[in-house]
Amino acid sequence: MNIEVHNWGLNVGNVGIDNIAASSIFLIGDNDEIVLSSFFDTPPEAFTIGNIVPLAP
């Protein structure tokens, strides 16, 4: 995906951040290029498919 954003005349006076996530980015200023990547590092045996505890009928 290619995206071009122009924030002409943008002025930041005060910033308050309450929470962040593991995949967060917070930028103020100029950036020529931002490269995003992700990977999945959980081994397949860590997944539980179905109920963890047997449920009564």
N, C-alpha and C positions, 0 to 999 in steps of 0.2 A: 504494500500500500504506500503510495506517495501522497503526502499531505503538505500543503504550504499554508502557513498562518502568518498574517501580518497584524501585529498589535501596535500600530502606529498611535502614538499619543497615550499609551498606557502608563499610568503612574501608580505605583504600589506604595501606599502610605503605612499600612500596618497589616501584619499577617499573624493569624492565630491558628495553630494546628492542634486539634484535640486528639486525634487518633491517626495511626498509620497502619498500613497493611504490609505484608511481606513483599508484595510487588508494587511498591510505590515509587513515584518520582515527583520531586518538587523542585521546580526550576524557576528562578527569576533571573532574567538576563538573556543574552544572545547565545544561541547555539547554532552552529553550522549543520551539525548532523547528530542525530540520536539513533543509536542502534539498540533495538530491543531483542532479547532472546529468552527462551525458557527451555527447561528440560524437566523430565519426570524422573525422579530418583528413588521412588519407592519400589522395592522389589515386589514381584508379583505375589509371593507367598505372604505378604503383609495384608493383602486384601481379604476381607471376609464377605463372601457372597451368600446372601440369605440371612437368616436370623442368627444372632450371636448366642442367644439363650433360647432353648426350646420353649415355645409358647404353648400353653394349654389350649386344647380345642374349645 
